[in-house]
Amino acid sequence: MKDYKNAGFATRAIHAGNIRKQHGPLAMPIYQSSTFVFETTQQGGNRFAGEEGGYIYTRLGNPTTSVLEAKLAALEGSQACVAFSSGMGAITSVLWTVCKKGSHIIADITLYGCTFVYLSSGMTKYGVEVSFVDTCDINAVKNALKENTEVVLFESPANPNLKVIDIKALADAAHSHNPNIKVICDNTFATPMLQKPLDLGCDIVVHSATKYLNGHGDVIAGFACGNEDVMTELRMVGLKDMTGAVLGPFDAFLILRGLKTLEIRMQRHCENAMKLAEYLKAHPKVERVHFPGLKSDRFHEVAAKQMNACGYPAFGGMVAFEVKGGRQAGAKLLDNMQMCVIAVSLGDAETLVQHPATMTHSVYDAASLAEAGIAEGLVRVSAGLENIQDIIADFDQSFTKI
Ligand code: 3LM
């Protein structure tokens, strides 16, 4: 197999990891098989004992999924990758693997709602302690670090308000306290095209591949990327025994197909989001815009410094904003959209709008929303791939109704 280490991002997304063993198909076939036949009892035993390579059972590995995992590792620049049936499957499998009773986790306060609830009421049930901190504040992180801190977990840009964490500063602070701490970045919003958390000092990257990586709104999936030893443990313990959250081969095929256009899709998402953010910023009915691409955004500098894996600063396809008149005005704006659709999720061809306080982040109570910097009236937009003039025209006509 050719090594695409020095190739460009799109080239890696298209070619890295491909295997064309039988008949030379251009697209990786779907190995829709739960189990794999052993030639002899000896061979089966050897595979179980790890003394011989080869597939056993799809929960442990599958040829279609393996190609996808190799490709993701090539994109994130990691030694290895494990695919999961959802982003939550990836996050829960990672934390079940690296934590034990008595472990301490530092997590940013601004997280996707289900990640927040998993940490705040899920893990804590099993004797894992969680401190929620604003990880933008490195001193607050330093004060929260303990002897038993096992994990530092954050999203950047964060869901839903596009808060940007200085990844290198955070990873350095955690590792100088204890080099064994696993610094985990949820890279869903940025994708490896824009941001490479492992190069910035993180140990593990997690993804909801449901979003940009697949990009077509038809798959739920997740990934974790990191060193070989950690990923092997994650596969053989977290995935195999603890969550069983395995990705199906057909979904792996769909993501392989989606990844072929990741670079050009992201270029368009970024371009559309930037223009939409500029439009919103200038709109008299808008109170505040959150988008790290705007020079006026408080995270612009740090975002430009770390969201440039593609060779130039690029700020992603997500925009959040507050309408004057708060929650009710925001709801009216959403209800009057004609082309953009009201839906959670992100990274699809269609422009999606949603209201975090009652949807993706409805598990946060009012106090936690305030602490996380999520305004009650915040509207989140996933800028799609439509022509920008049509996206803006839709917002324009809807603004006239409020
Ligand atoms: C959403 N987010 O609309 P899955 N990490 C991040 C995420 O945004 C998400 C996950 C992990 C949304 C989903 S809300 C019901 C829809 C940063 C998901 C979890 O398990 O693949 O959904 O990923 O913000």
Boltz pocket constraint, residues with backbone or C-beta under 6 A from the ligand:
constraints:
  - pocket:
      binder: B
      contacts: [[A, 85], [A, 86], [A, 87], [A, 88], [A, 89], [A, 112], [A, 114], [A, 115], [A, 155], [A, 159], [A, 186], [A, 188], [A, 189], [A, 207], [A, 208], [A, 209], [A, 210], [A, 220], [A, 221], [A, 222], [A, 344], [A, 345], [A, 346], [A, 359], [A, 360]]
      max_distance: 6.0
